[in-house]
Amino acid sequence: MSTRYLVLYWFARSEDDGGAPRLGIAVPKKLGGSVVRNKMKRRLREAWSRALPAIPTQNDYVLVAREGLPDATDARGFEWLEERVREVLQKAQP
């Protein structure tokens, strides 16, 4: 599933895996240097943890940042990023 700024992949978990869904985050080098990429990863991880209660636990997820996300987040704020994460999660749910 994808939006303008994020791509979300999900993978079914086995029945033995319990607990919260796991998250992988990918921020490509073309989005900026290591400082920019690590800052984006921290922000995405925080937005994910705030959305965690609404996330189905039967899957694991990978969030991939797309070009323009760091600049848009800096311009619009963290709440905007949270909305983008929730948006891609809603698209992924049937």
N, C-alpha and C positions, 0 to 999 in steps of 0.2 A: 504494500500500500504506500502511496506517496502523496505528498503535498508539495507546494512550491519550495519549501525549505527543508523538509524532512522526508526520509524514506524509512519505513518500518517493515522489518521482516519478522515473522514469528514462526516458531517451531514447536510442534507438540511435544509435551513431556511424557515420560513414562509414568505409569500409575504409582511407582515406588517413590518418585520425587515429590516430596512434600514441601510446604512452606511457600514463601513469596516467589513470584515469578522472577527469574534472573534477567539481567539486562546487560547487553554489550553495546558499547558506543564507539562509533567510527567517525572521526573528523579528518578528512583528507588534507594532505599537505598544501594543496592549492588554496585552501581557505586562509592560510596565514602561517606564521612562524609558530614555534612550540608554545610560546606564551599565549597566543591567541587560541590555539587548539586546546590546550589544557584548561584555559578559562571556559571555553565552550563546553568541554566535557564536564566540568564541575557544575555548570549551570544546567546542562541537560540532566545530570544525575539528580540534582535538587528538584527540578521540575518533575522528574519521574517519581521521586519519593513522595512528593505531594499528591500525585495522581494515583499512587499505589492502591488505595482502598477500592478504586473503581476498576482495577485491572484484573481480568480473569487469570486464575492461577494455573490453568491447565497448559499454558504455553510459556516459552522463553522468548525473549525479544532482542532484536538488534536495531538500534536507532542509528541512521546514517545522516549526518549533516550535509546539506547541499550548499552550493555557492550562494553567498549573500546573507546567510544566517547570522554570522557574527556581527556584521554591520547593522542589520535590521534589529537585532537584539539590543545592541548598544544604543540605537536611536529610539527604540520603542519601549525598552525596559523588560525586566524579568517577567512581569505579569503577562506580557504579550507572548513570551516564549512558552510559558505555562499553557496558554491557550492553544498554541501551535501543537504542543505535545498532546494535549487532550483531543485536539482535532484529528490528528493522525490515528490516535487510539480509537476514537469513535468510528472512523472510517473502516477500521480493521474488524470491528465487532459486527457480527451478522444481525 
